[in-house]
Amino acid sequence: MRINGISAYRVELPLYEGSYKWSGGNSVEVFDSTVVAIHTDAGAIGYGEICPLGPAYLAAYAAGARAGIAEVAPHLLGLDPTQLQVINQRMDQALRGHPYVKSALDMACWDLLGKASGQSVAVLLGGRYGDDFPLYRAISQDTPEAMADHVKLYRSQGYTKFQLKVGGNPDTDIARIQAAAAALESGDVLIADANTGWTQHQALRVADAVRHVDVYIEQPCLHYEECLAVRRHTNRPFVLDEVIDDVHMVLRAYADKAMDVINLKISKVGGLTKARQIRDLCVSLGIAMTIEDTWGGDIVTAAIAHLAHSTPPGLLFTATDFNSYVTVSIAEGAPQRSNGRLAASTVPGLGIQPRMEVLGEPVLRIGKV
């Protein structure tokens, strides 16, 4: 099997709630997602998706993803898509950095490997643990009362883990955390995610004010050293997210005892191949993980599900289902949440089939498409 063509599609994903707000006054109303199709001379097609959280979250943006795919794609023509390390080495040779650009291409190759082998991606990633796994629900930044009400709403839908978007005014954030914590029931888990929004002194204030609240503190500051200072001050369990972008940062943070949990975003590290490397390292080191991505629709949700379902439950802190946040379905066969939980497909590959009537015409064609 050889790659003989690559196409890409642009699709808009509006949100059910109208907008998604996080630190720094950032918000998104409609997500700009890119779906990649890798065509082979055997007739099989693999699919992947990349959807940055707008242009102001990480060093990634939607138009940049498509420009980068156009740069990398010609270098993959003629390669065997099932040889994943070879594919990733060629992408890294063709384009230095920009891991998010490579994620959808790598994801599509995993889809092809599954189809060629007759196995689901979860099996190829190590095997399925149990019937399903727990999800968290992100609570968009709002007033303390509104965020507490959303905790109650989403609990009624089966969620037990809630990620509050904080990272604003420290006094308001303290009130948000306290209000949400008061709405929790036994067994619920609360995460206060600042998304790098606090300065170090602000983060220390918040951490001190909530020292008796059952809450995880997630990525309070922009830089690793600032987060580490806060970690060493607080007695609350600690999550690192934005600074965890490769194996080296995981090893550094582990040596510093800088966190209890990491957020592993597939596109931030360059795709499923590199996410699996980090996942397996964390399993060996005993580091718990949230498995997710920056954003996405049905295809990204499917990839998250396969990686999460193949992660030992004792180290899977939680995962997410982005397709339940958006109003547009871009693929059939994608996993759907049930009572706050999700299960990966058992169909070979990712188990999805894009809705071509939704994707429309390709915005990029390379090779024989």
Buried (B, 14 or more C-beta within 10 A) or exposed (E): BEBBBBBBBBBBBBBEBEEBBBBBEBBBEBBBBBBBBBBBEEEBBBBBBBBBBBBEBBEBBBEBBBBBBBBBBEBBBEBBBBBBEBBBEBBBEBBEEBBBBBBBBBBBBBBBBBBBBEBBBBBBBBEBBEEBBBBBBBBBBBEBEEBBBBBEEBBEEBBBBBBBBBBBEBEEBBBBBBBBBEBBEEEBBBBBBBBBBBEBEBBBBBBEBBEEBEBBBBBBBBEBEBBBBBBEBBEBBBBBBBBBBBBEBBEBBBEBEBBBBBBBBBBBBBBBBBBBBBBBBBBEEEBBBBBBBBBBBBBBBBBBBBBBBBBBEEBBBBBBBBBBBBEBBBBEBBBEBEEBBBBBBEBBBBBBBBBEEBBEEBBBBBBEB
